[in-house]
């Protein structure tokens, strides 16, 4: 679709889609099973069509890196502690190249081009929302700066959980599309103080641009799309999904093209 491989989740009710969601994944990419299950869930619960494009062009990090991440960030045994050098080396040779190959400066034009084509075709008469996790969160924020094509906004609403690579707080101040943030209290990408300042900025925006922010106590980076390596309770992920769908539904209401 529009030059990219895309995973598509359709409403299971048989009803026509009420809108389109583009799900932008974390560094583990469009094929990560958790991401596809999230797309299926949104399509089933709210009658949305959900697209998960391969914005990384096959250069996502291997899901095997999640295991090394867990051993480095939250070792649970003496063996895991002693094996840290091995897992650090694994991350340096596996995940780090993926981060470099998918740096925002390189991937943003791909994301923007896809969204422009989407708005001109499948979404010509439907509202569009984007959800982004970790790596994908940066692109949600960039899309929410108010870009247009054919006089229509590229997106109508955004949601991001534990975004990475943000330029705080310049990126947040540029937002003109309402974005909902789900932030972990223990996230090493956005500190607790930064989360409070972020919330202050988005709540001060004019009506129609005003965002929302929720801080999830006890959770760290990655909790909404994969098991948080510091907190294995899945409740936070389910609540973040509810937050995203409620926000999108609220802002899709009354949108017509």
C-alpha positions in Angstrom: 0.0 0.0 0.0 1.5 3.3 -1.1 4.9 1.6 -1.6 5.0 -0.2 1.7 4.2 -3.5 3.2 1.2 -3.0 5.5 -0.6 -5.2 8.1 -4.3 -4.5 7.9 -6.9 -5.2 10.6 -10.5 -4.8 9.6 -13.7 -4.6 11.8 -14.9 -8.1 12.6 -18.5 -6.9 12.9 -18.9 -6.6 9.1 -19.7 -2.9 9.6 -17.9 -0.3 7.4 -15.0 1.3 9.3 -15.8 4.4 11.3 -12.3 5.7 10.8 -8.7 4.7 10.1 -5.9 4.2 12.7 -2.3 4.0 11.6 -0.3 2.2 14.3 3.4 3.2 14.4 5.3 0.5 16.3 8.4 0.5 18.6 11.8 -0.4 17.4 10.8 -4.0 17.0 8.7 -3.1 14.0 5.5 -4.0 12.2 5.9 -7.8 12.4 6.2 -7.9 16.2 3.2 -10.1 17.2 2.2 -7.8 20.1 1.8 -4.9 17.7 -0.4 -6.9 15.3 -2.5 -8.1 18.2 -3.0 -4.5 19.3 -4.2 -3.6 15.7 -6.6 -6.6 15.8 -8.0 -5.5 19.1 -8.6 -1.9 18.0 -10.4 -3.1 14.9 -12.6 -5.4 16.8 -13.5 -3.2 19.7 -14.2 0.1 17.8 -14.9 -0.9 14.2 -11.8 0.9 13.0 -9.6 -0.1 10.1 -6.1 -0.3 11.4 -2.9 -0.1 9.3 0.6 -1.1 10.5 3.0 -0.1 7.8 6.6 -1.2 7.6 8.0 2.2 7.9 11.4 0.6 8.8 11.8 -1.1 5.4 12.7 -4.4 7.0 15.3 -2.9 9.4 13.5 -3.4 12.7 15.4 -4.8 15.7 14.9 -8.5 16.3 12.4 -9.4 19.0 15.2 -11.6 20.5 16.7 -8.3 21.8 13.8 -8.0 24.3 15.3 -10.8 26.3 18.7 -9.1 26.4 17.0 -5.8 27.4 15.3 -7.6 30.3 18.6 -9.1 31.5 20.4 -5.8 31.3 17.7 -3.5 32.8 16.1 -5.8 35.4 18.2 -8.9 36.2 16.4 -11.3 38.5 19.2 -13.7 39.4 22.9 -13.8 40.0 23.3 -15.5 36.6 21.5 -12.7 34.8 23.7 -10.2 36.6 26.9 -11.9 35.6 25.7 -12.3 32.0 25.1 -8.6 31.6 28.2 -8.0 29.4 27.0 -10.6 26.9 23.5 -9.0 26.7 25.0 -5.5 26.5 27.1 -6.7 23.5 23.9 -8.3 22.0 22.1 -5.0 22.2 25.0 -3.0 20.8 25.2 -5.3 17.7 21.4 -5.9 17.3 19.2 -3.1 18.6 21.6 -0.2 18.2 22.0 -0.6 14.4 18.2 -0.7 14.0 18.0 2.6 16.0 20.6 4.2 13.6 19.0 2.9 10.4 15.6 4.1 11.6 16.6 7.5 13.0 13.7 10.0 12.7 15.5 12.2 10.2 15.6 9.2 7.8 12.2 7.7 8.4 10.1 10.8 8.8 9.8 11.5 5.0 8.6 7.9 4.5 5.9 8.3 7.2 4.8 11.7 5.9 4.6 10.4 2.3 2.5 7.4 3.3 0.1 9.6 5.4 -0.3 12.0 2.5 -1.2 9.2 0.1 -3.5 7.6 2.7 -5.4 10.9 3.2 -5.8 11.3 -0.6 -7.1 7.8 -1.1 -8.5 5.4 1.6 -9.0 8.2 4.1 -10.4 10.9 1.8 -13.7 10.7 3.6 -12.8 9.2 6.9 -11.2 10.5 10.1 -7.5 9.4 10.7 -5.8 8.8 14.0 -2.3 7.7 14.7 -1.0 5.7 17.7 2.8 5.4 18.3 4.9 3.5 20.8 8.5 4.3 21.8 10.1 4.9 18.3 6.7 5.5 16.8 5.9 8.2 19.3 8.3 10.7 17.7 6.4 10.3 14.4 3.0 10.8 16.1 4.3 14.1 17.5 5.7 15.2 14.2 2.4 14.4 12.4 0.5 16.4 15.0 2.3 19.6 14.0 -0.6 20.3 11.7 0.5 19.1 8.2 -2.1 19.2 5.5 -2.8 17.8 2.0 -5.5 19.0 -0.3 -6.7 21.3 2.5 -7.3 18.4 4.9 -5.2 17.6 8.0 -3.0 14.6 7.7 -4.3 13.3 11.0 -7.3 14.3 13.2 -6.0 12.9 16.5 -2.9 11.3 18.0 -1.9 9.0 20.9 1.5 7.9 22.0 2.8 5.8 24.9 6.3 6.2 26.3 7.6 8.1 23.2 11.3 8.2 22.4 13.6 10.6 20.6 11.5 13.7 21.5 13.1 17.1 21.6 11.7 18.3 24.9 10.0 20.6 24.9 10.2 22.1 21.4 8.4 19.2 19.8 5.5 19.5 22.3 5.1 23.2 21.8 4.6 22.7 18.1 1.6 20.4 18.5 -1.6 21.7 16.9 -3.5 18.4 16.8 -4.8 16.9 20.1 -2.5 14.2 21.3 -2.9 11.9 24.3 0.2 10.8 26.2 0.6 7.6 28.3 3.8 7.9 30.3 5.5 5.5 32.7 6.5 6.9 36.1 9.8 5.1 35.8 10.4 5.7 32.1 14.1 6.4 31.5 13.2 8.4 28.3 11.0 11.0 30.0 11.5 11.8 33.6 8.7 12.5 36.1 9.5 16.2 36.1 9.6 16.3 32.3 6.2 14.5 32.2 4.7 17.2 34.4 6.1 20.0 32.2 4.8 18.2 29.1 1.3 17.9 30.6 1.4 21.6 31.5 2.2 22.6 27.9 -0.5 20.4 26.2 -3.2 21.4 28.7 -2.5 25.1 28.0 -3.2 24.8 24.3 -6.3 26.3 22.7 -9.5 24.2 22.4 -9.2 21.9 19.5 -5.5 21.5 20.1 -5.5 20.6 23.8 -4.0 17.3 24.7 -4.1 15.0 27.7 -1.5 13.1 29.7 -1.6 10.2 32.1 1.3 9.0 34.2 1.2 5.3 35.1 2.7 4.7 38.6 5.2 1.9 38.8 5.7 1.5 35.1 8.7 2.0 32.9 9.6 2.2 29.3 7.7 -0.1 26.9 4.8 -1.0 29.2 2.0 -0.4 26.7 3.2 -2.5 23.8 5.4 -5.2 25.4 5.9 -6.4 29.0 7.7 -3.7 30.9 11.0 -5.3 31.9 10.8 -3.6 35.3 7.1 -4.4 35.9 5.5 -7.5 34.5 1.9 -6.5 35.5 0.0 -6.3 32.1 -2.7 -4.1 33.6 -1.0 -0.9 32.5 -1.0 -2.0 28.8 -4.7 -2.7 28.9 -5.4 0.7 30.5 -3.2 2.4 27.9 -5.2 0.8 25.1 -8.4 2.0 26.7 -6.9 5.5 27.0 -6.0 5.5 23.3 -9.3 4.2 22.0 -11.4 6.6 24.2 -9.3 9.6 23.0 -9.6 8.6 19.4 -13.3 7.9 19.6 -13.8 11.3 21.3 -12.0 13.2 18.5 -13.4 11.2 15.6 -16.9 12.2 16.6 -18.4 14.7 14.2 -15.4 14.6 11.8 -16.6 14.5 8.2 -14.9 15.0 4.8 
